[in-house]
Amino acid sequence: MQDGEGSRRPVKTAKGALPSDEIWHNTSYQDRFGIFCERLMAEQLYDAACYVTSSAENPKPIELVESLDWRHFSAAINARLTYLKDLGLPG
């Protein structure tokens, strides 16, 4: 994600027919994306996710959420590969 002022500051929650989850209130786009990725993993829809931000001024990746950093992502991928290998896949 682009690391800029617009993605770092809290944004309003859109009003709709159904109330939004309180976790989204007073959060930035960067925070929301981290929450979204953590939920994908908690609901076992994704095995792993890696979330980084950077900007043209500072292109070095910034890992905002420890559980979504490269170390955790690569460990999850390696664990999945080992699991598949132990099953004899691909066969």
DSSP file (Angstrom, degrees, kcal/mol; ACC not computed):
  #  RESIDUE AA STRUCTURE BP1 BP2  ACC     N-H-->O    O-->H-N    N-H-->O    O-->H-N    TCO  KAPPA ALPHA  PHI   PSI    X-CA   Y-CA   Z-CA
    1    1 A M              0   0    0      0, 0.0    53,-1.7     0, 0.0     2,-0.2   0.000 360.0 360.0 360.0 145.7    0.0    0.0    0.0
    2    2 A Q  B     -a   54   0A   0     51,-0.2     2,-1.2     1,-0.1    53,-0.2  -0.475 360.0-138.9 -62.9 127.2    1.1    3.5   -0.7
    3    3 A D        +     0   0    0     51,-3.1     2,-0.3    -2,-0.2    55,-0.1  -0.776  51.9 129.5 -91.9  97.5    2.5    5.0    2.5
    4    4 A G  S >> S-     0   0    0     -2,-1.2     4,-1.2    51,-0.1     3,-0.8  -0.911  73.6 -95.7-142.9 169.4    1.1    8.5    2.4
    5    5 A E  H >> S+     0   0    0     -2,-0.3     4,-1.7     1,-0.3     3,-0.5   0.884 120.6  56.3 -55.0 -41.6   -0.8   11.0    4.6
    6    6 A G  H 34 S+     0   0    0      1,-0.2    23,-0.4     2,-0.2    -1,-0.3   0.805 110.5  42.9 -64.1 -30.2   -4.1   10.0    3.0
    7    7 A S  H <4 S+     0   0    0     -3,-0.8    23,-2.3     1,-0.1    24,-0.3   0.615 114.7  51.3 -90.7 -12.4   -3.6    6.3    3.9
    8    8 A R  H << S+     0   0    0     -4,-1.2    -2,-0.2    -3,-0.5    20,-0.2   0.722  92.8  79.4 -95.2 -24.8   -2.3    7.0    7.4
    9    9 A R  S  < S-     0   0    0     -4,-1.7    20,-0.5    -5,-0.2    21,-0.1  -0.573  90.9 -95.4 -89.6 150.0   -5.0    9.3    8.8
   10   10 A P        -     0   0    0      0, 0.0     2,-0.3     0, 0.0    18,-0.3  -0.279  41.3-157.3 -60.3 143.6   -8.4    8.0   10.1
   11   11 A V  B     -B   27   0B   0     16,-2.3    16,-0.5    -4,-0.1    15,-0.4  -0.842  22.5 -95.3-120.6 159.2  -11.2    8.1    7.7
   12   12 A K        -     0   0    0     -2,-0.3     2,-0.5    14,-0.1    -1,-0.0  -0.368  34.2-120.6 -71.7 151.6  -15.0    8.3    8.2
   13   13 A T        -     0   0    0     -2,-0.1    -1,-0.1     7,-0.0     7,-0.1  -0.829  32.1-116.8 -92.7 128.2  -17.0    5.1    8.1
   14   14 A A        -     0   0    0     -2,-0.5     2,-0.3     1,-0.1     6,-0.1  -0.345  24.3-123.8 -65.3 141.7  -19.7    5.1    5.4
   15   15 A K        +     0   0    0      4,-0.1     2,-0.2    -2,-0.0    -1,-0.1  -0.696  43.0 158.6 -85.3 138.9  -23.3    5.0    6.5
   16   16 A G        -     0   0    0     -2,-0.3     4,-0.1     2,-0.3    -1,-0.0  -0.793  57.1 -79.4-145.6-172.4  -25.3    2.2    5.1
   17   17 A A  S    S+     0   0    0     -2,-0.2    -2,-0.0     2,-0.1    -1,-0.0   0.814 116.0  45.9 -66.3 -30.7  -28.4    0.0    5.6
   18   18 A L  S    S-     0   0    0      1,-0.0    -2,-0.3     0, 0.0     2,-0.1  -0.879  96.0-106.0-114.0 146.6  -26.5   -2.1    8.1
   19   19 A P        -     0   0    0      0, 0.0     2,-0.2     0, 0.0    -4,-0.1  -0.397  36.2-122.5 -68.5 146.5  -24.3   -0.8   11.0
   20   20 A S        -     0   0    0     -6,-0.1     2,-0.1     1,-0.1     5,-0.1  -0.559  32.4 -92.2 -87.5 155.3  -20.6   -1.2   10.5
   21   21 A D    >   -     0   0    0     -2,-0.2     3,-1.9     1,-0.1     4,-0.4  -0.412  32.3-125.7 -63.3 136.4  -18.4   -3.1   12.9
   22   22 A E  G >  S+     0   0    0      1,-0.3     3,-1.4     2,-0.2    -1,-0.1   0.757 103.6  74.5 -57.3 -26.4  -16.9   -0.8   15.6
   23   23 A I  G 3  S+     0   0    0      1,-0.3    -1,-0.3     3,-0.0    12,-0.1   0.767  93.1  54.0 -61.2 -24.2  -13.4   -2.0   14.7
   24   24 A W  G X  S+     0   0    0     -3,-1.9     3,-1.0     2,-0.1    -1,-0.3   0.666  84.6 106.6 -83.8 -16.9  -13.6    0.1   11.5
   25   25 A H  T <  S+     0   0    0     -3,-1.4     3,-0.1    -4,-0.4   -13,-0.1  -0.400  90.3   1.5 -70.4 136.6  -14.4    3.3   13.2
   26   26 A N  T 3  S+     0   0    0    -15,-0.4     2,-0.3     1,-0.2    -1,-0.2   0.834 101.0 129.2  59.5  37.7  -11.7    6.0   13.5
   27   27 A T  B <   -B   11   0B   0     -3,-1.0   -16,-2.3   -16,-0.5    -1,-0.2  -0.866  54.4-123.0-119.7 156.5   -9.2    3.9   11.6
   28   28 A S     >  -     0   0    0     -2,-0.3     4,-2.6   -18,-0.3     5,-0.2  -0.382  31.9-105.0 -86.9 169.8   -6.9    4.7    8.6
   29   29 A Y  H  > S+     0   0    0    -20,-0.5     4,-2.2   -23,-0.4     5,-0.2   0.876 124.0  53.6 -62.0 -36.9   -6.9    2.8    5.3
   30   30 A Q  H  > S+     0   0    0    -23,-2.3     4,-1.8     2,-0.2    -1,-0.2   0.926 110.3  46.0 -63.7 -44.1   -3.6    1.2    6.4
   31   31 A D  H  > S+     0   0    0    -24,-0.3     4,-2.4     1,-0.2    -2,-0.2   0.926 111.8  52.1 -62.9 -44.8   -5.2    0.0    9.7
   32   32 A R  H  X S+     0   0    0     -4,-2.6     4,-2.7     1,-0.2    -1,-0.2   0.882 107.8  50.7 -61.7 -40.1   -8.2   -1.3    7.9
   33   33 A F  H  X S+     0   0    0     -4,-2.2     4,-2.5     2,-0.2    -1,-0.2   0.894 109.7  50.7 -68.2 -37.4   -6.2   -3.3    5.4
   34   34 A G  H  X S+     0   0    0     -4,-1.8     4,-2.4     2,-0.2    -2,-0.2   0.923 112.1  47.3 -61.9 -44.6   -4.2   -4.9    8.3
   35   35 A I  H  X S+     0   0    0     -4,-2.4     4,-2.3     2,-0.2    -2,-0.2   0.920 111.3  51.9 -61.0 -45.1   -7.5   -5.8   10.0
   36   36 A F  H  X S+     0   0    0     -4,-2.7     4,-2.1     1,-0.2    -2,-0.2   0.927 111.2  46.1 -58.6 -48.1   -8.9   -7.2    6.8
   37   37 A C  H  X S+     0   0    0     -4,-2.5     4,-1.7     1,-0.2    -1,-0.2   0.901 111.4  51.8 -64.4 -41.6   -5.8   -9.4    6.2
   38   38 A E  H  X S+     0   0    0     -4,-2.4     4,-2.5     1,-0.2    -1,-0.2   0.882 110.1  49.9 -62.7 -37.5   -5.8  -10.7    9.8
   39   39 A R  H  X S+     0   0    0     -4,-2.3     4,-2.5     2,-0.2     6,-0.3   0.886 105.2  56.4 -68.9 -38.8   -9.5  -11.6    9.5
   40   40 A L  H  <>S+     0   0    0     -4,-2.1     5,-2.6     1,-0.2     6,-1.5   0.900 113.6  41.4 -57.9 -39.9   -8.8  -13.5    6.2
   41   41 A M  H ><5S+     0   0    0     -4,-1.7     3,-1.5     3,-0.2    -2,-0.2   0.895 112.3  53.0 -75.7 -40.8   -6.3  -15.6    8.1
   42   42 A A  H 3<5S+     0   0    0     -4,-2.5    -2,-0.2     1,-0.3    -1,-0.2   0.858 110.9  47.6 -62.8 -35.2   -8.4  -16.0   11.3
   43   43 A E  T 3<5S-     0   0    0     -4,-2.5    -1,-0.3    -5,-0.1    -2,-0.2   0.335 114.6-121.3 -87.3   7.1  -11.3  -17.2    9.2
   44   44 A Q  T < 5S+     0   0    0     -3,-1.5    -3,-0.2     2,-0.2    -2,-0.1   0.782  78.7 124.6  56.5  33.1   -8.9  -19.6    7.4
   45   45 A L  S   <S+     0   0    0     -5,-2.6     2,-0.4    -6,-0.3    -4,-0.2   0.744  78.5  31.5 -84.6 -27.8   -9.7  -18.1    4.0
   46   46 A Y        -     0   0    0     -6,-1.5    -2,-0.2    -9,-0.1    -1,-0.2  -0.965  65.7-151.6-125.9 144.4   -6.0  -17.4    3.5
   47   47 A D  S    S-     0   0    0     -2,-0.4     2,-0.3     1,-0.3    -1,-0.1   0.820  82.5  -7.4 -78.3 -33.9   -3.1  -19.4    4.9
   48   48 A A        -     0   0    0     28,-0.1     2,-0.3     2,-0.0    -1,-0.3  -0.987  57.3-167.1-158.7 157.7   -0.8  -16.4    4.9
   49   49 A A        -     0   0    0     -2,-0.3     2,-0.5    18,-0.3    24,-0.1  -0.984   9.7-153.0-149.4 146.8   -0.7  -12.7    3.9
   50   50 A C        -     0   0    0     -2,-0.3     2,-0.5    23,-0.1    19,-0.2  -0.990  13.9-170.5-123.2 123.9    2.2  -10.2    3.7
   51   51 A Y        +     0   0    0     17,-2.5    13,-0.5    -2,-0.5    14,-0.4  -0.957  14.0 160.1-122.1 117.1    1.3   -6.6    4.2
   52   52 A V        -     0   0    0     -2,-0.5     2,-0.3    11,-0.2    11,-0.2  -0.932  20.1-156.9-131.6 156.3    3.8   -3.8    3.5
   53   53 A T  B     +C   62   0C   0      9,-2.1     9,-2.8    -2,-0.3     2,-0.3  -0.906  18.1 160.2-125.0 158.6    3.7   -0.1    2.7
   54   54 A S  B     -a    2   0A   0    -53,-1.7   -51,-3.1    -2,-0.3     2,-0.3  -0.967  19.3-147.7-163.7 171.6    6.2    2.1    1.0
   55   55 A S        -     0   0    0      3,-1.7   -51,-0.1    -2,-0.3     5,-0.0  -0.925  33.6-107.8-141.6 166.2    6.4    5.5   -0.7
   56   56 A A  S    S+     0   0    0     -2,-0.3    -1,-0.1     1,-0.2   -54,-0.0   0.868 122.3  50.0 -62.7 -35.6    8.4    7.1   -3.5
   57   57 A E  S    S+     0   0    0      1,-0.3    -1,-0.2     2,-0.1     0, 0.0   0.849 128.3  21.7 -71.2 -34.6   10.3    9.1   -0.9
   58   58 A N        +     0   0    0    -55,-0.1    -3,-1.7     1,-0.1    -1,-0.3  -0.735  69.3 174.5-134.5  83.1   11.0    6.0    1.2
   59   59 A P        +     0   0    0      0, 0.0    -1,-0.1     0, 0.0    -3,-0.1   0.587  44.9 112.2 -72.2  -8.4   10.8    2.9   -1.0
   60   60 A K  S    S-     0   0    0      1,-0.1    -5,-0.2    -6,-0.0    -7,-0.1  -0.478  80.1-107.4 -64.0 129.2   12.0    0.6    1.8
   61   61 A P        -     0   0    0      0, 0.0     2,-0.5     0, 0.0    -7,-0.2  -0.288  29.0-152.3 -60.5 140.8    9.1   -1.7    2.7
   62   62 A I  B     -C   53   0C   0     -9,-2.8    -9,-2.1    -3,-0.1     2,-0.8  -0.975   2.0-152.0-114.9 124.5    7.5   -0.9    6.1
   63   63 A E        +     0   0    0     -2,-0.5   -11,-0.2   -11,-0.2     6,-0.1  -0.863  15.9 178.3 -99.4 108.5    5.8   -3.9    7.9
   64   64 A L        +     0   0    0     -2,-0.8     2,-0.5   -13,-0.5    -1,-0.2   0.780  67.0  47.4 -82.9 -28.7    3.0   -2.4   10.0
   65   65 A V  S >  S-     0   0    0    -14,-0.4     3,-1.8     1,-0.1   -14,-0.2  -0.962  70.1-149.5-121.9 119.0    1.6   -5.6   11.5
   66   66 A E  G >  S+     0   0    0     -2,-0.5     3,-1.7     1,-0.3     6,-0.4   0.880  98.2  53.7 -56.3 -42.8    3.9   -8.2   12.9
   67   67 A S  G 3  S+     0   0    0      1,-0.3   -18,-0.3     5,-0.1    -1,-0.3   0.629 110.7  49.0 -69.3 -10.6    1.7  -11.2   12.1
   68   68 A L  G <  S+     0   0    0     -3,-1.8   -17,-2.5   -17,-0.1    -1,-0.3   0.104  87.8 117.4-112.7  19.9    1.6  -10.0    8.4
   69   69 A D  S <> S-     0   0    0     -3,-1.7     4,-2.3   -19,-0.2     5,-0.2  -0.313  80.6-101.5 -84.6 172.2    5.4   -9.4    8.0
   70   70 A W  H  > S+     0   0    0      1,-0.2     4,-3.0     2,-0.2     5,-0.3   0.859 118.6  58.3 -61.6 -37.6    7.6  -11.3    5.6
   71   71 A R  H  > S+     0   0    0      1,-0.2     4,-1.8     2,-0.2    -1,-0.2   0.933 111.2  40.7 -60.4 -47.7    9.0  -13.6    8.2
   72   72 A H  H  > S+     0   0    0     -6,-0.4     4,-2.1     2,-0.2    -1,-0.2   0.895 115.7  52.0 -67.4 -40.1    5.6  -14.9    9.1
   73   73 A F  H  X S+     0   0    0     -4,-2.3     4,-2.2     1,-0.2    -2,-0.2   0.945 111.6  44.6 -61.8 -50.0    4.5  -15.1    5.5
   74   74 A S  H  X S+     0   0    0     -4,-3.0     4,-2.5     1,-0.2    -1,-0.2   0.863 111.7  53.7 -67.0 -34.4    7.5  -17.1    4.3
   75   75 A A  H  X S+     0   0    0     -4,-1.8     4,-2.2    -5,-0.3    -1,-0.2   0.902 109.6  48.5 -64.5 -40.3    7.2  -19.4    7.3
   76   76 A A  H  X S+     0   0    0     -4,-2.1     4,-2.1     2,-0.2    -2,-0.2   0.895 111.9  48.6 -67.0 -39.9    3.6  -20.1    6.4
   77   77 A I  H  X S+     0   0    0     -4,-2.2     4,-2.4     2,-0.2    -2,-0.2   0.930 112.1  48.7 -65.1 -45.2    4.5  -20.8    2.8
   78   78 A N  H  X S+     0   0    0     -4,-2.5     4,-2.2     1,-0.2    -2,-0.2   0.888 110.4  51.6 -62.1 -39.1    7.3  -23.1    3.8
   79   79 A A  H  X S+     0   0    0     -4,-2.2     4,-2.3     2,-0.2    -1,-0.2   0.901 110.1  49.1 -64.5 -40.2    5.0  -25.0    6.2
   80   80 A R  H  X S+     0   0    0     -4,-2.1     4,-2.4     2,-0.2    -2,-0.2   0.906 110.3  50.7 -66.1 -40.8    2.4  -25.4    3.4
   81   81 A L  H  X S+     0   0    0     -4,-2.4     4,-2.4     2,-0.2    -2,-0.2   0.901 110.8  48.9 -63.3 -40.9    5.0  -26.7    1.0
   82   82 A T  H  X S+     0   0    0     -4,-2.2     4,-2.6     2,-0.2    -2,-0.2   0.915 110.3  51.8 -63.3 -43.2    6.3  -29.2    3.6
   83   83 A Y  H  X S+     0   0    0     -4,-2.3     4,-1.1     2,-0.2    -2,-0.2   0.930 112.3  44.9 -58.8 -48.5    2.7  -30.4    4.2
   84   84 A L  H  <>S+     0   0    0     -4,-2.4     5,-2.9     1,-0.2     4,-0.3   0.894 112.2  52.1 -65.3 -40.5    2.1  -31.0    0.5
   85   85 A K  H ><5S+     0   0    0     -4,-2.4     3,-1.6     1,-0.2    -2,-0.2   0.916 106.7  53.3 -61.6 -43.2    5.4  -32.7    0.1
   86   86 A D  H 3<5S+     0   0    0     -4,-2.6    -1,-0.2     1,-0.3    -2,-0.2   0.769 107.2  52.6 -64.2 -25.2    4.6  -35.1    3.0
   87   87 A L  T 3<5S-     0   0    0     -4,-1.1    -1,-0.3    -3,-0.3    -2,-0.2   0.493 121.1-111.0 -84.6  -4.8    1.3  -35.9    1.2
   88   88 A G  T < 5 -     0   0    0     -3,-1.6    -3,-0.2    -4,-0.3    -2,-0.1   0.726  57.6-176.9  81.7  21.9    3.2  -36.8   -1.9
   89   89 A L      < +     0   0    0     -5,-2.9    -1,-0.3    -6,-0.1    -2,-0.1  -0.825  58.8  36.6-106.0 145.7    1.9  -33.8   -3.8
   90   90 A P              0   0    0      0, 0.0    -1,-0.1     0, 0.0    -2,-0.0   0.633 360.0 360.0 -72.0 150.6    2.3  -32.9   -6.6
   91   91 A G              0   0    0     -2,-0.1    -2,-0.1    -4,-0.0    -3,-0.0   0.405 360.0 360.0-112.9 360.0    2.3  -36.5   -7.6
